Amino acid sequence: MGVAVEYWTPGDVQRRLEPNLRLGEVEGPIIRLTEEGWIDSIPFIGRLRQAAIDTGLLAVVTATALHIDTRRDEVCVTTSAGNLHGTFVCLAAGSGTSTLTKALGCKIDVAKDPGILFTASIQPSILNHVVYAGDLHFRPDSNGRVMGGHHTASFDGTDGDALTQSLRLAAELAKVVPSISQAPDIQAYAVSRPVPVDGLPIAGWLPEMERIYVSACHSGITIGPLLGMLCANEILGKSSALPTEFRTSRFKPDVKTHTLRSTEDGPEAG
């Protein structure tokens, strides 16, 4: 098991793979992951959601989860659209995971990591691969655009800073992709990425709770389909190949703040 890679010289990459890159000052070898690709996340998520609606599996399309109440025989989720009841809950709330799990007596720390992305409209499309070049990363995007970002750029989370840094990063990227400098339109995006505090994905049952399953990670689009399948298998009682390092057992429950109720103890959460 592993990842298949190829080693290329900069000249061969420019001649055979990415003719629109300027690689004269790049020292080889360049590593190509043969099975890596990219996906346009917005229509992808939209299709998944529509598929869930079509099958009758999705009861609420847009709502904010406010509170989770565990009972002996069910779970009640209070949302901005009303209460939802079920046998199990898979909590995949991104950076909102911390607030919801703290109320359950076991805080799972998922931080908000602000960042910036930018897109540049270039026709026709000039890239074929996802590219990592030092601190820069960029890839093809839909409708002939190029999407890029920076691994280490500090960012204060404001739209003004996002635009300023995007223009600076676009200028830096133009050293490798000269066509960027001719792009008629550059759009900046301020983003907030959910990142577990120890950097590892989180997947598993909440400690000492048999009805709350938690899933959180930064690489949602990259490993989301696989993680979703593995988590679903576990929720259904099947075996799973999830790594031990991803488990929620690394977080400690606070038994003082959590009590278990039966459905006869009082009214529904609201």
N, C-alpha and C positions, 0 to 999 in steps of 0.2 A: 504494500500500500504506500502511496506517495504521490507526488506531483511530477508529471512529465515536463521536462524543460529542454530547450535547445539553446545553444550558444552561437551567437552570430557576431560577425565583425560589424562595426558601424557602417562601413561601405556597403556590405551586403544588405543590411537593413534598409539603407536609403535606396538602393537599386531595386530590391525585390519586394520589400514589405511596405515601407513608408516613404515614398518619394518626395513628400512635401515637408519632411523634417530636415533641419539643418544639423548635421552630426559631425561636421569637420573637426570640432574641438572635443568630441566625446572619446574617451578612452574605452576600448573594448575589454572583455567581450560584453555584448548586450544579451541579457537573458530573456528568452521568450517562453512564456507558459502556453503550451499548445492548446490547452483546454479552457483557457480563460476567455471571457467575453464581457459584454455589458448588456444592461437591460434598461429600457425607459421606464422608470419606476412608477410614474403617475398613471399611465394607461394600464400597466401591469396590475397595480393595486385595484384600479377601477374594474378590471375584468374579474379579478378574484371576488370583489364585493358583489358584482352583478351576478356571478355564478352562485354565490351564497343566497342572494335574494331569489333567484330563479328556482332554487331547490327548496325554498322555504326554511332554510336553516338560519337566516338572519332576520331577527325580529325587530331590531332597532338599527337604523342606518347611521344616524348621527346623534350621539348623546354623550354627556360627560358622566363618568362614574364618580360618585360622591362618597360612597361608603359600602363596605362589605360586612354583612352580618352572618356569622356562622351559627347554624343550629345543629342539633343532633342528627337530623334527618334531611337537611337541605341547606342551601346557601341562598341568601337574599342580597342582591346587588341593588342599591339605591342609585338611580341615575337621574339626570335632568329631565328624562322622558318618562319617569315612573319606575316602579320596582320590577326586577326580573328575578325569577326563582329557578333554581336548578339543583341537580345533584352535586355537580362540581362546577368550579369556576377556574378558567385559565386566565390568570392575571398577566396581561401583556400590555401594560400602560406606559411603557417607556420611562421617561423621567418622573412620571406621576406615580411610579411604583412605590417610591419611598413613603409618600404620604399615606397611601392606602394600606401598606403593610405595617406601618407604625401603629395605626389604629387597631390592627389585629394582634399587636404584641410582639412583632418581629420585624424590625425595620430592615429592609433590603435597600442598601444605599446605591442608588442610580443617579448620577450627577447629570446636570445639564452642561454640555460642553459646547459653547458658542463657536461658530465658525462661519466662513464665507465660501460661497461658490459663485462663479460667474459663467455666463454663456456668451459666446460670440457667434454671430450669424455669418457663415461663409458658404457660398454656393459656387461650384458643387462641393460636396463633402470632401474633406482633405485628409481624414484619418481613418485607419482601419483597425486600430488596436487601442486598448487602455494602456497609457504610458505613464511610468513613474520615472521622473528625471530629477534626482536629488530631492529637494523639498517640494517640488511641483508634482502635481498629478493632473492628467487631462485625458479626455476620451471623446469619441464621437457622441453626439446627442441627436435627438430627432430633428427632422427638417433641415439637415445640413449644418447644424450648429456644432460648436465645440464647447464642452463643459470642462472647467478647470477649477483647481483649488490649491491650497498650500498646506502642508503638514504642520508647520510650526509657526504660522503667522499668529501673532497675538491680536486679539479682537475684543472690543468692548461691548459688542452686541447691538450697536446702533446701526440704523440704515445708512447714516452718513458715513460712518467708518467703513461699512461694507462696500459702499461705492468707491471710496478713496482707495481701499486696499485692492479692490477688484481691478481698478485701472492700473495700479502699480503691478499687480500680478500679471495682467494681460501684457504689459510692456516687457516684463521678464520672460513670459512665455514666448513672445514674438522673437526672442533670440534663438529659440529652437524651432518655432513654427512661424516663419516670416509672414505668412498670409494673415495672421492675427492682426497685424498692424494696419491692414486694409479693411478690416471688418467694419461695416457701417453702423453696427448696433451692438453694444455690450451691455448686458443686463447683470445686475448684482443681486445676490440673494443672501440675506442673513438667516442662518440656520441654527438649530439647537439639536445637538445629537445626544441621545441617551447613552451614557457610558457607565457601566458598573465601576465602582471605585477601585477595584483591583484589576480592572481591564479585561476580565474574563467574562464570557457569556454566563448567564444565569438560567438554569433549567431544572425544575424539580418541585416536589411538594414542599409547601411551606413547613418549616420544622414544627413537629407536634400537631399538625393539622392535616387531616386526611381528605379535605374537600377543596383546598386551595392550591392550585398549581401555578407556579410563577415562571415566566419566560421573559428575559430582557437581555438585550445586547446592542452593541453599536452597529454590527455588520448585518443588519436586518435583511437587506436586499440580497446580500451575498450568500448568507447561510440560512435565510428565512425559510425557503421551501423545505430544505432538509431538516432544519430544527423543528418546523411545524409537524412534519411527519413523525419524527422521533418522539416529540412531546405527545402527539395524539395517541401513539401506540402505548405510551406509559399511562395516560389517563384511562385508556380502555383496558388496562391490566396486562398488556403485552410486554414482552422484553424489549429493551432498548439498548443501543450502543452509545449512549451519551457518556462522554468522558467524566470521570470522577471529579475533575477540577471544576466542572460547570455546576456542581450540585449545590443546592441551597443549604446543605449541612454546614457550610463554612460560615453561615450567619447564625447567631445565637438568639433564641426566643426570649422574650421578657414575659415570664409567666404571670407577673403581677398585674399586667395591663390587659389580659385576655381572659374572658370567661365564655363558657359554652352554654347555650340555652337550648331548650326544647321549644317547639312551635307553640306549646301551651303556656309559655312563660309570659306572654304579653303580645302587644300588637306588632304588626310588621314594621320593619325599619321604614322611616319616611322622613 
